[in-house]
Amino acid sequence: MKQKIKYTNEPIEARVIRDFLPPPEELVFKEDNVKVTMSLSRSSVEFFKHSARQRHTHYQKMIRSLLDTYAARFK
């Protein structure tokens, strides 16, 4: 960076924003989960496994999220 920075005495319009983030204990919530046994098609499981690998997550978590979203939509 060879060019010098030229500072001015213009007023800065800034304001303080109150902390709006929830405390950590409110961020970690545990839902009441129920274990189930299901038979899924091999192609569905492979799809979720492949997608999970690309996103560095667990395929079961993706399936659970999909089902939770679907159930919430039609409550």
C-alpha positions in Angstrom: 0.0 0.0 0.0 2.0 2.9 -1.3 -0.7 5.5 -1.3 -1.0 7.5 1.9 -4.4 7.6 3.7 -5.9 11.1 3.8 -7.9 11.7 7.0 -10.5 14.4 7.4 -12.2 15.9 10.4 -15.7 14.9 9.3 -18.1 13.9 12.1 -18.8 10.2 12.4 -22.5 9.3 12.7 -22.4 6.3 15.0 -24.7 5.0 17.6 -24.4 2.3 20.3 -26.6 -0.7 19.8 -27.9 -2.4 22.9 -26.9 -6.1 23.2 -29.7 -8.0 21.6 -28.3 -11.5 21.7 -29.8 -14.0 24.0 -27.6 -15.5 26.8 -25.9 -18.8 26.0 -28.3 -20.8 28.1 -31.2 -19.7 25.9 -29.3 -20.7 22.7 -28.9 -24.3 23.8 -32.3 -26.0 24.0 -33.0 -29.6 24.1 -36.1 -30.9 22.4 -37.9 -34.0 23.6 -36.7 -36.6 21.1 -38.3 -40.0 20.5 -36.3 -42.8 18.9 -37.9 -44.5 16.0 -36.9 -47.3 13.6 -37.7 -46.7 9.9 -36.9 -48.4 6.6 -35.9 -45.9 4.0 -35.0 -46.4 0.4 -31.3 -46.9 -0.3 -31.3 -44.0 -2.8 -32.8 -41.6 -0.2 -30.2 -42.6 2.4 -27.4 -42.2 -0.1 -28.7 -38.8 -1.1 -28.7 -37.6 2.5 -25.3 -39.1 3.2 -23.8 -37.5 0.1 -25.4 -34.1 1.0 -24.2 -34.3 4.6 -20.6 -35.1 3.6 -20.6 -32.0 1.4 -22.0 -29.8 4.2 -19.8 -31.4 6.9 -22.8 -32.5 9.0 -24.6 -35.7 9.9 -27.2 -37.2 7.5 -29.5 -38.2 10.4 -29.6 -34.6 11.5 -30.5 -33.5 8.0 -33.4 -36.0 7.9 -34.6 -34.9 11.3 -34.5 -31.3 10.3 -36.5 -32.0 7.1 -39.2 -33.9 9.1 -39.3 -31.1 11.7 -39.7 -28.4 9.0 -42.5 -30.5 7.3 -44.3 -31.1 10.5 -44.1 -27.4 11.5 -45.5 -26.3 8.2 -48.6 -28.5 8.5 -49.4 -28.1 12.2 
